[in-house]
Amino acid sequence: MGNARNIAFWVVLFLLVLALFNLFSGGGNTLQSREVSYTEFVQRVENDAVQSATIDGERVRFRSSDGQDYVTVKPEDAEVTQLLVDNGVTVRAEQQEQSGFQSFLISLLPFLLLIGVWIYFMNRMQGGGRGGAMGFGKSKAKMLTEKHGRVTFDDVAGIDEAKEELEEIVEFLRNPQKFSRLGGKIPKGALLVGPPGTGKTLLARAIAGEAGVPFFTISGSDFVEMFVGVGASRVRDMFEQAKKNAPCIVFIDEIDAVGRNRGSGYGGGNDEREQTLNQLLVEMDGFESNEGVIIVAATNRRDVLDPALLRPGRFDRQITVPNPDIKGREKILGVHARKTPLGPDVDLRIIARGTPGFSGADLANLVNEAALMAARVGRRFVTMVDFENAKDKVMMGSERRSMVLTPEQKEKTAYHEAGHAVVGLTLPQCDPVYKATIIPRGGALGMVVSLPEIDRLNWHKAECEEKLAMTMAGKAAEIIHYGEENVSNGPAGDIQQASALARAMVLRWGMSEKIGNIDYAEAHEGYQGNTAGLSVSAHTKELIEDEVRRFISEAYERAYKILMDRREEWERLAEGLLEYETLTGDEIKRVMNGEPPQSGDDDKGAGEIKDDRPSVTAIPKTKPKSKPAGGDGGMEPEPTA
């Protein structure tokens, strides 16, 4: 509608300018002519000083013999035409098409045009258009309807507990009498808290789609401006729009942009952001209540929000939207795979088992990558191989086959990664090894990925110690095979992971008997403003570093001993990686036992990547976000500072 008004305005403006052009171009001769008296005109005619004349109503335009144009106004009773004819002057008459009223309107046309343009721009500046020069005080909230695509709870999967709490809000909107007769009131707000990509925005749209009510959406950053008072004005305008469309839902995405704890920023309590937050608090639950307006907000930074915003009466419900579990991931994959033709060998449950830690957005990206890979090779449907390759790409990065490696570099990478794999398979509490490769991916020249069979919720001390051993196995392998003097910078990533895990065990998890059950993380690492006011003495810091060093040293010795005890198997695996470049879990075990990766498949060429590997049902799975220690330490192409 607004676009149509703008187009109509510019069309009218163009026509007015065209009319003005025609007016002035037609009357240009008049404007350039010199006006003389009628007596002088008659004298010039009688003296044969007039070449031609044009009669236009009461006005007579004539050209003198000197080439100048003149104009005069004739009296009502004057016989001008006869006078000109008698003296041999060429006479031309112009027809009068316009009335006096029309002439009056044309004379007013420039003024009308200027007044119209002035009114238009003043209307824009006063907020008649929300995008005008002064329209920044208006809310930028957009109302979504079914034209934008209706989303329901059927489109949301994997977060059943969050859906159950929000379904009650839908019931409130559909049938408020059901609750009001028992004294229940509709919740004023619901805060969705969870990591990025878990479906918080999708959940909010599903509420509106299920309830069939207007849905306004706005980002928290849309309230913040450099001009004082603009954010508060936008909050007021947003709630005015919402009240006109009540009952409705207002969704504020990333509310932490405007809802941060007051007094924590620059300007004390007088800056623009805090004024905006104060107005939001008043509108949500102030002197006047907004009935029928439900605020749904999303954030992944609940810890920075102001306590006044979180209290009941404003956000009555705080709903956690976590990463989905294995059942949730299977349902989410089913939702995203609706429009993707799947091959008969695709089992979404197996894919779900292999993607612990994936959010809904990660799974959507996985399905899309698999579809792209299938299209790239010309398949008509997506197979399980495509999903496995897409999972490897998402978790480990794209293969860098164009990278030039010398035989010595490939050999060192193979022994390094074989060390990780052998120690990971030997220690019972390490996550099962999913894949080993010496094909460069991301920033590593090779990697071993170990995946948990189930979603891991916590870590035990014995598991951490075995994970440390697997992480340090790469360096132990290099030292055993090449000696102390020839160790490379490949273990840099391993050392970084091992140090982080060991420090967590000592500083945060209380797994060191000498340090005890005290959280030293903030004080030791130099964080400012820790609430406990904890300080660490030099002796304690030295003790902490000794314990961290002890955990890592014991892990290294453990890995060293395992590789020496199983040296023959370790060297066979390294040679297998040099030949086949990539091996899966079952293939690693076969190669370690001196068997070919696959029975009846011994004629595979060196370095050939096989798509016909054993069924992925036998492949253990992993968590991709926090890669297991030793699982991706690998060789690094550049030194790490």
Secondary structure as GFF3:
##gff-version 3
##sequence-region A 1 641
A	DSSP	alpha_helix	2	26	.	.	.	ID=ss1
A	DSSP	alpha_helix	28	32	.	.	.	ID=ss2
A	DSSP	beta_strand	34	35	.	.	.	ID=ss3
A	DSSP	alpha_helix	38	46	.	.	.	ID=ss4
A	DSSP	beta_strand	50	56	.	.	.	ID=ss5
A	DSSP	beta_strand	59	64	.	.	.	ID=ss6
A	DSSP	beta_strand	69	73	.	.	.	ID=ss7
A	DSSP	alpha_helix	80	86	.	.	.	ID=ss8
A	DSSP	beta_strand	90	93	.	.	.	ID=ss9
A	DSSP	alpha_helix	100	125	.	.	.	ID=ss10
A	DSSP	three_ten_helix	135	137	.	.	.	ID=ss11
A	DSSP	beta_strand	142	144	.	.	.	ID=ss12
A	DSSP	three_ten_helix	146	148	.	.	.	ID=ss13
A	DSSP	three_ten_helix	153	155	.	.	.	ID=ss14
A	DSSP	alpha_helix	160	174	.	.	.	ID=ss15
A	DSSP	alpha_helix	177	180	.	.	.	ID=ss16
A	DSSP	beta_strand	189	193	.	.	.	ID=ss17
A	DSSP	alpha_helix	200	211	.	.	.	ID=ss18
A	DSSP	beta_strand	215	219	.	.	.	ID=ss19
A	DSSP	three_ten_helix	220	223	.	.	.	ID=ss20
A	DSSP	alpha_helix	230	244	.	.	.	ID=ss21
A	DSSP	beta_strand	248	253	.	.	.	ID=ss22
A	DSSP	three_ten_helix	255	257	.	.	.	ID=ss23
A	DSSP	alpha_helix	272	284	.	.	.	ID=ss24
A	DSSP	beta_strand	293	299	.	.	.	ID=ss25
A	DSSP	three_ten_helix	302	304	.	.	.	ID=ss26
A	DSSP	alpha_helix	307	310	.	.	.	ID=ss27
A	DSSP	beta_strand	317	320	.	.	.	ID=ss28
A	DSSP	alpha_helix	326	336	.	.	.	ID=ss29
A	DSSP	alpha_helix	348	353	.	.	.	ID=ss30
A	DSSP	alpha_helix	360	376	.	.	.	ID=ss31
A	DSSP	alpha_helix	384	396	.	.	.	ID=ss32
A	DSSP	alpha_helix	407	426	.	.	.	ID=ss33
A	DSSP	beta_strand	433	437	.	.	.	ID=ss34
A	DSSP	beta_strand	447	450	.	.	.	ID=ss35
A	DSSP	alpha_helix	461	482	.	.	.	ID=ss36
A	DSSP	three_ten_helix	484	486	.	.	.	ID=ss37
A	DSSP	alpha_helix	492	507	.	.	.	ID=ss38
A	DSSP	alpha_helix	521	524	.	.	.	ID=ss39
A	DSSP	alpha_helix	538	565	.	.	.	ID=ss40
A	DSSP	alpha_helix	567	580	.	.	.	ID=ss41
A	DSSP	beta_strand	582	584	.	.	.	ID=ss42
A	DSSP	alpha_helix	585	592	.	.	.	ID=ss43
A	DSSP	three_ten_helix	616	618	.	.	.	ID=ss44
###
